[in-house]
Amino acid sequence: MKVTKISLLLVAWLALSSMTMKACDTKVGAQPGTKADTEQQVATATPSGEVVLGAARISEYAPLLQGKRVALLSNQTGMVGDKHTLDLMLENGVNVVTIFSPEHGFRGTADAGEHVSSSVDEKTGIPIASLYDGKTPMPSKQVMDSIDVIVTDIQDVGLRFYTYYVTMINLMDAAVTYDKQFMVLDRPNPNGMYVDGPILDMTLKSGVGRLPIPTVHGMTLGELAQMANGEGWLKDGKKCDLTVIPCENYTHQTRYELPIAPSPNLPNMLAIYLYPSMCYFEGTTVSLGRGTDWPFQVYGHPDMTGYEFEFTPTSRFGAKTPPQMDKLCHGVDLHNLDAETVIAKGINLEYVIDAYRNLTQGGHQFYLKSNFFDLLMGTTKVRQLIAEGKSADEIKATWKDDVALFKAQRKPYLLYEE
């Protein structure tokens, strides 16, 4: 099994976020600003045998973009070594005229669900069109008329309810509507080792569920884009003019550790591995650690009883008003779990079931009054099964056939060895 190990300390992420657009000054073996110079830097930063990102394969995509007006969907994760993909493009003569920003903004500093206004990139002067401004997830006609091709380079984490892929699919719809080209500079999926969870009931389609796929789909954005195109999941069942620049030296069993946190509350790999099991708490009254040092790695509630572990969520960077803010919560600490054990378990509903039974036995509210739990789960059946007292393994067995069907359905679109 190939292992790519890169530190993911939150402090490092904060530092990198602040220097997202800073260009590297090192010049090796060529005149400054030339393609040979840039590719030599990338090659030097990527030892032989390590994963090579699609964005690092400049000679593959830069010629395809020459003479075209480019819109780039990216954020703080769009880095190749210590240089942002936007800088690489500009250095190689690509005419980037617009930046699209997803949830959390171009710098990745906004809270989950926080509206982000459009702006201008301070370094380059390129306009930033926010796709998470609370108005519409689609770019305006004015913006679409000013471009020829949309390029996506963003680090996803492989979950149906993670919004980056939703933004990509919305832009693919826009490309269909306005007859524009679309390109994905592919990146590994840190949860790409397995497939798990129910396929989305499309009557529950929402901003946290866009395609009829399992919770953990096990695909990269490039593969998912190909599948959406090939399965007729885009607007009116049409296809867009799609190009994917794949990674090199990557398989679905690669343990690719992210060099930059993909969003403020996924600060390390354990949080990313626990995310498929923990995110359902977002649809409940239970805190999953937002506003603590261990988001998505603890859970608790002021009214849960019988637990020794305690924590108090507070307002902080990335969690301005976390659930149960300033209240002492009693619950469970998961932040010392072994990563491989978490991966092997896949979606683990034991945590949700534990909290549900504890709170409801005490007469306390568990689910939020909205249907957000069902939207995250992608089905109303799981809530019913939990109420019936089914175990985590019994519930998981109900989507076994979904997983098998999806794995067969996705196979023609895979770019990497399973």
Long-range contacts (C-beta under 8 A, 24 or more apart in sequence): 1-253, 1-254, 1-255, 2-49, 2-249, 2-251, 2-253, 2-254, 2-255, 3-254, 3-255, 4-50, 4-51, 4-188, 4-254, 4-255, 4-256, 4-257, 5-255, 5-257, 6-257, 6-258, 6-259, 7-257, 7-259, 8-257, 8-258, 8-259, 8-260, 8-261, 8-267, 8-268, 8-269, 9-267, 9-268, 10-261, 10-267, 10-268, 12-260, 13-76, 13-260, 13-261, 13-267, 14-317, 16-76, 16-79, 16-259, 16-260, 17-76, 17-107, 17-108, 17-109, 17-260, 19-82, 20-76, 20-78, 20-79, 20-84, 20-106, 20-107, 20-108, 21-84, 21-86, 21-87, 21-121, 21-122, 21-123, 21-124, 22-82, 22-84, 23-83, 23-87, 23-91, 24-81, 24-82, 24-83, 33-91, 35-59, 35-62, 35-92, 38-88, 38-91, 38-92, 41-81, 41-83, 42-80, 42-81, 45-80, 45-81, 45-82, 46-81, 49-249, 50-249, 51-188, 51-247, 51-248, 51-249, 51-250, 51-254, 51-256, 52-247, 52-248, 52-249, 53-80, 53-185, 53-186, 53-187, 53-188, 53-247, 54-153, 54-184, 54-185, 54-186, 54-187, 54-222, 54-244, 54-245, 54-246, 54-247, 55-80, 55-85, 55-88, 55-153, 55-185, 55-187, 55-245, 56-80, 57-185, 57-245, 57-248, 58-88, 58-92, 60-245, 61-151, 61-183, 61-185, 61-243, 61-245, 62-89, 62-92, 62-93, 62-94, 64-183, 64-243, 65-89, 65-94, 65-95, 65-149, 65-151, 65-183, 66-93, 66-94, 67-95, 68-95, 68-148, 68-149, 68-181, 69-95, 69-97, 69-146, 69-147, 69-148, 69-149, 70-94, 70-95, 70-96, 70-97, 70-98, 70-147, 70-148, 70-149, 70-150, 70-151, 71-96, 71-97, 71-98, 71-99, 71-100, 71-129, 71-139, 71-143, 71-147, 71-149, 71-150, 71-151, 72-96, 72-98, 72-99, 72-100, 72-150, 72-151, 72-152, 72-153, 73-99, 73-100, 73-101, 73-102, 73-131, 73-150, 73-151, 73-152, 73-153, 73-154, 73-167, 73-168, 73-171, 74-99, 74-100, 74-101, 74-106, 74-152, 74-153, 74-154, 75-101, 75-102, 75-104, 75-105, 75-106, 75-107, 75-108, 75-154, 76-106, 76-107, 76-108, 76-109, 76-260, 77-108, 77-154, 77-155, 77-187, 77-258, 77-260, 77-262, 78-153, 78-154, 78-155, 79-259, 79-260, 85-153, 85-185, 86-121, 86-124, 86-126, 89-151, 90-124, 96-124, 96-126, 97-126, 97-127, 97-146, 97-147, 98-126, 98-127, 98-128, 98-129, 98-143, 98-146, 98-147, 99-126, 99-127, 99-128, 99-129, 100-128, 100-129, 100-131, 100-139, 100-150, 100-167, 100-171, 101-128, 101-129, 101-130, 101-131, 101-132, 102-131, 102-132, 102-154, 102-163, 102-164, 102-167, 103-132, 103-163, 103-164, 103-167, 103-263, 104-132, 104-263, 104-264, 105-130, 105-132, 108-261, 108-262, 108-263, 108-264, 109-264, 109-317, 109-318, 111-264, 111-318, 111-319, 111-320, 112-263, 112-264, 112-265, 114-320, 131-167, 131-170, 131-171, 132-163, 132-167, 137-166, 137-167, 137-170, 137-207, 138-170, 138-173, 138-174, 139-171, 139-174, 141-178, 144-174, 144-177, 144-178, 144-180, 145-178, 147-180, 148-180, 148-181, 149-180, 149-181, 149-182, 149-183, 150-174, 150-175, 150-180, 150-181, 150-182, 150-183, 151-183, 151-184, 151-185, 152-182, 152-183, 152-184, 152-185, 152-221, 152-225, 153-184, 153-185, 153-187, 154-187, 154-221, 155-187, 155-258, 155-260, 155-262, 156-187, 156-189, 156-220, 156-221, 156-262, 157-189, 157-190, 157-191, 157-262, 157-266, 157-272, 157-275, 158-189, 158-190, 158-191, 158-192, 158-216, 158-217, 158-218, 158-219, 159-191, 159-215, 159-216, 159-217, 159-275, 159-276, 159-279, 160-197, 160-200, 160-208, 160-209, 160-210, 160-211, 160-213, 160-214, 160-215, 160-216, 160-217, 160-378, 161-208, 161-209, 161-215, 161-279, 161-375, 161-376, 162-275, 163-207, 163-208, 164-221, 164-262, 165-210, 165-211, 165-221, 165-224, 166-207, 166-208, 166-210, 168-221, 168-224, 168-225, 169-210, 169-211, 169-225, 169-228, 169-233, 169-234, 170-210, 172-225, 172-228, 172-229, 172-234, 172-240, 172-242, 173-234, 173-235, 175-240, 175-241, 176-234, 176-235, 176-236, 176-238, 176-239, 176-240, 177-235, 180-240, 180-241, 181-240, 181-241, 181-242, 181-243, 182-225, 182-240, 182-241, 182-242, 182-243, 183-242, 183-243, 183-244, 183-245, 184-221, 184-222, 184-225, 184-242, 184-243, 184-244, 184-245, 185-245, 186-220, 186-221, 186-222, 186-223, 186-244, 186-245, 186-246, 186-247, 186-415, 187-220, 187-221, 187-247, 188-220, 188-247, 188-250, 188-254, 188-256, 189-218, 189-219, 189-220, 189-221, 189-252, 189-256, 190-256, 190-257, 190-258, 190-269, 190-272, 190-273, 191-216, 191-218, 191-272, 191-273, 191-275, 191-276, 192-218, 192-219, 192-220, 192-252, 192-254, 192-256, 192-416, 193-218, 193-252, 193-253, 193-255, 193-343, 194-218, 194-343, 194-346, 195-403, 195-406, 195-407, 196-276, 196-346, 196-347, 196-396, 196-399, 196-403, 197-276, 197-347, 197-378, 197-399, 197-402, 197-403, 198-377, 198-378, 198-379, 198-381, 198-382, 198-398, 198-399, 198-402, 199-378, 199-399, 199-402, 199-405, 199-406, 200-378, 200-379, 201-378, 201-379, 201-380, 204-371, 204-374, 204-375, 204-378, 204-379, 204-380, 206-375, 208-372, 208-375, 208-376, 209-375, 209-376, 209-378, 213-406, 214-399, 214-402, 214-403, 214-406, 215-276, 215-347, 215-377, 215-378, 216-276, 216-346, 216-347, 217-406, 217-410, 218-252, 218-410, 219-410, 219-413, 219-414, 220-247, 220-415, 220-416, 222-246, 222-415, 223-410, 223-413, 223-414, 223-415, 223-416, 224-413, 226-413, 226-415, 227-409, 227-410, 227-413, 230-412, 230-413, 231-409, 244-415, 246-415, 246-416, 247-416, 250-416, 251-416, 251-417, 251-418, 252-414, 252-416, 252-417, 252-418, 253-417, 253-418, 263-318, 264-317, 264-318, 264-319, 265-290, 265-295, 265-296, 265-318, 265-319, 266-295, 266-296, 267-295, 269-339, 270-297, 270-334, 270-335, 270-337, 270-339, 270-342, 271-295, 271-296, 271-297, 273-339, 273-342, 273-343, 274-334, 274-337, 274-342, 276-346, 276-347, 277-342, 277-345, 277-347, 277-348, 277-349, 277-351, 277-352, 278-334, 278-351, 279-376, 280-349, 280-352, 280-373, 280-376, 280-377, 281-351, 281-352, 281-355, 282-372, 282-373, 282-376, 283-367, 283-368, 283-370, 283-371, 283-372, 283-373, 283-374, 283-375, 283-376, 283-377, 284-352, 284-355, 284-356, 284-366, 284-367, 284-368, 284-373, 285-323, 285-324, 285-359, 285-364, 285-365, 285-366, 285-367, 285-368, 286-323, 286-331, 286-355, 286-359, 286-366, 287-311, 287-313, 287-322, 287-323, 287-324, 287-329, 287-331, 288-323, 289-313, 290-318, 290-319, 290-322, 290-323, 291-315, 291-316, 291-319, 291-322, 291-325, 292-322, 294-333, 294-334, 294-335, 295-319, 297-333, 297-334, 297-335, 298-331, 298-332, 298-333, 298-334, 298-335, 299-331, 299-332, 299-334, 299-351, 299-355, 300-324, 300-329, 300-330, 300-331, 300-332, 300-355, 301-329, 301-330, 301-331, 301-355, 301-358, 301-359, 301-364, 302-327, 302-328, 302-329, 302-330, 303-359, 303-362, 303-364, 304-329, 304-330, 304-331, 304-355, 304-358, 304-359, 304-362, 305-330, 305-358, 305-362, 306-330, 306-358, 307-331, 307-332, 309-333, 331-355, 346-396, 347-396, 348-392, 349-382, 349-386, 349-392, 349-395, 349-396, 350-392, 352-386, 353-386, 353-391, 353-392, 356-386
